[in-house]
């Protein structure tokens, strides 16, 4: 499923807010200041709107203090999600204190689809 279809699915299920999670200009500034290129799917999905996904939320981009070389962008319970700053890949990583970064998904689009599906389940603990 392309990310445009994923956004449409979120709209149809009432989990979409047209207020952008991130402004394109803010992402431009972040990229410039950190010499980083964010994945196109990240930019497209998060400038299109924001998403109601259980106790999951996107937060302002910030470099990880505990895991140098990673930029944090979201949190779900105790899991923090990050991208590599050096653009060596487009994978999304889970960062947990005391553990090594764990590669969760190969792309942001794949990760977002998984998160949307997981949090849409009725047995999702709040």
Secondary structure, DSSP 8 states (H G I E B T S, - for coil): --HHHHHHHHHHTT-EESS-SS-HHHHHHHHHHHT----HHHHHHHHH-EE-BTTEEEEEEEE-SSSTTEEEEEEETTEEEEEETT-S---EEEE-TTS--EEEESSHHHHHHHHHHHHHSTT---
